[in-house]
Amino acid sequence: MLGGKVALVTGAGQGVGRGIALALAKAGAAVALAGRTRSKVETVAQEISDAGGRAEAFESDVKNAASLAALVDGVVAKLGSLDILVNNAQEVPLGPLLSVDDAAFEAGFVSGPLASFRLMKICHPHLKRTGEGVIINLATSAAVRWDMAGYGAYSAVKQATRSLTRAAAAEWGPDGIRVLTVAPHADSPGLKAWIEARPEEAEAFFQTIPLRRIGRCEEDIGRAVAALCGPDMGYLTGATVPLDGGQANFD
């Protein structure tokens, strides 16, 4: 399905990023794995190689513009092109508004929408050159929760990313670039930590998911992303796709 394609996934050393990277590789893409901790992305790269795929690990800081530029240069130099960008890395500012300080809020924006904005622009000429470029940005259904208490700063960050997706889809469609947002519920380290910290809230939350379970990082989230990047979804752009068992309502 994705044979001959090159994908770049940020935050690929664990959780959803790892799941997406593994699924893209199994769909035939060569995958560039970016993360702050080299050992983590190297481990995932080895997993892909052991399974017969092609992967390269890159240490990168999404909060640093120069690091992002060097990352893309390195990916193209090693893998020859760039067809798919997955903006997954994100520092999450959680808590009631009065408890979230400026530094955490700013870090959320710098690591999230600003990093995505920078990478989207850096990758644009490469994605345009292929004529079949795809960008996948990650959002959250917390932005449409019935009770926003404790999620305002996080949701503000992620809603900014959704706006970037819509604008890029409109502006870059003529360049042959599709831009989509996915909003996953997945059994990532972050979600597991939240379950441990707020078990009663987590149990109540699970009951609002029609399928009554959390998605698996590779099987449920990664494979869906791989499908969205493939030719069968070639007419879909600008949308937010909830990968959450039917819980969210983005209408």
N, C-alpha and C positions, 0 to 999 in steps of 0.2 A: 504493500500500500504506500509506503514512504521510501521505497528503495531509491537511492541516489540523492536523497535529501540530507541536509545538514541542519541540525537543531542545536540551539543554545538554550540551556535551562539554568537559571540562577537559583541559588539556594538548593542545589541538587544533592547535597550530602546526606539528607535525611528527609523523612516525612513525605509530604505531597510532592516536593521537588524530586526526590529520589524515585517515587512511584511513577511520576510522569516521564522521567528520563528512561527508566527501565521499559516502560510501555512504548515509548517512541523508538527505542533501539530494537525491540522485538517486532515493531512494525516495519523495520528496515532502514531507519534513519541512522546516520552517524551522529553521535551526540557529544556536544561540548558541555562538560559539567563544571559549573562555576560555584565557588563557595569561599567563605572566609577561612575555613579550616581545610588545608590541603589534604590532610590524611583522610578526612571524610569523603571528599570527592574522589580521591584516588581509590578508596575502597569500592565505591559505586562503579567507577570506571573498570575496576578489575572484575566485578560481578558481570558487567556487560561483556567484557572480553571473554570471560570464561564461558559465557553462553553463546559465543560465536559472533557477537556484535562488535562494533567499532566505537570507541569512546576515548576522549581526551579530558584530563582533569586540569582545571585552571584555578589558581588562587586569585580571588578578586574581592574587592570591597565595594559594594554597590553605593555606598555613601560618598565615594570618591570619584569625581568626574574623570580624572586622569587614569584611574584604575579601570574604569569602564571602557575608555577608548583603547587602552592597551589590551584589554580582554578581547574585544572584537577583532582587533588587528591579529592577535594570536590565534583566534579561532579560524579566521580566513586563511592565515598563513599555514596552519597545520592541516585543516580539513578542506581547503580549496574554495569554499563558498559558504553562503549562509541563506537558508530558506525559511527557517522557523525560529522565532524568538519566544521564549516563555519567561515572563517576568513573575517569578514566584517569591524571591527573597523579600523579606519584610520584617522590620522590628515593630512590635505591636504595643501601642500605648493603651493599656486597659485600666479600668477603674472609674469611680465616680469623677465627675468633672473637677470637683474641688481637690481631688487627690492626685490628678495628673499634672505634673509640673511642665513648664515650658520646654525643658530639655527633652523629656520623653515625647511630647507632642511634636516637636521639631524633628526628632529622630524618626518618628513614624512617617512624616512627610518626606524627609530626605531619602530614607531607605525604600519608601513605597512609590508614590506618584512621581517624585522628582527623579528617582533612579530609573523608573520605567520610561518617563519622558526623555531622559538623556539617552537611554539605550535604544528606544524606538527611533530617535533621530540619527544616532550613530549607525544603526543597522539599516536604515531606510535605503541607502544606495545599493546595498547588497541584496536586499529583499526585492527591490525594484528590478534589479538586473536579472533575477531569475524569472520574473513575470508571474510567479505563483507564490509570493511570499505570504507568510501567516504570522501574526502576532497574537499570543494568548496572554492576557493580563489576568491576575487573580483578584477577586473581590470577596465580599462576605455577605451572607444573609443576615448577619447582625445588623446591617444597615436598614433592614426592613422588619426588625423585631417588633412585636407588639409592645414590649417594654424596653425602652432604650437605656434605662438606668445602668450605668457601668460600662456602656459601650459607645458613648458619644464620640470620644476622641478617635477610637479605632474606626468607627463607621465613617467619620469625616474624612479620614485618610483614604479609606477604600472607595468612598463615593467619588472622590477626586479622580481616582484611577478609572472608574467607569466613564466619567466625562471625557477623559483622554481617549478612551477606546472609541467612543462615539465620534469624536472629532477626527481622529486618525482614519477611521473607516470611511468617513465622508470625503476627506481630503486625499487619501491615498488609494481609494478604490480604482481611479483611473490609472494608477501605477501598477495595478495587478496585485495589490497587497490587501489581504483580508485581516481585519482586526476584531478580536472577540474577547469577551470577559467570561470567566467561569467562576462560580461561587460554590466551592465545595464544602461539604462536611466530611472529614476524613479522620481516621485514627492516627493522627500525627502526634509527635511528642508534645506539641502545644495543646492539643485537645486533651490528651491524657493528663497533662498537668492541671488543666482546668477542671476535669472530672474529679481529680484528687482534692483540689482546693475547694470545689463547690459541689459536693456529691448530691445534695438535695436538689439544687437548681439543675444539675445535669440530668438527674432522673426525670424531673418534670419536663425538661427540654426534649428528652428522647421520646416521650409520649406524644409530642407534637409532630413527630416525623411519621408520615403515613406508612413508610416501609419498616418503621420501628428498629432501625439500626443505623449505625454510622458507616460511611463508605470506607472501603479499603483503598489505600493510597495508590496501588498499582492497578488492581483489577477494576475498581469502580471509577476512580478519578483519572488515572493515567491512560487507560484504554479509551475513555471518552474523549480526552484531549487529543490522542492520536487520531481518532476518527474525525474530530473537528478539523484537524490539519490535513486530512486526506481529500482526494478529488471528489468523493461522493458528497462532501459538504461545501463544494466550491462556490455555491451561490449564497452562502450564509456569511454575513458580516455585520458588525456594529451591535450585535446582540449580547445580552448577558444570559448565560446558560447556567441555571441552577443545577448543581450536581449534589443534591442534598436529600434524596429520598422523598421529594415532594413537599418539603417543609416550608420553603420560602415562597413569597408572592411578590415578584418584582413588577407586576402590572402597574 
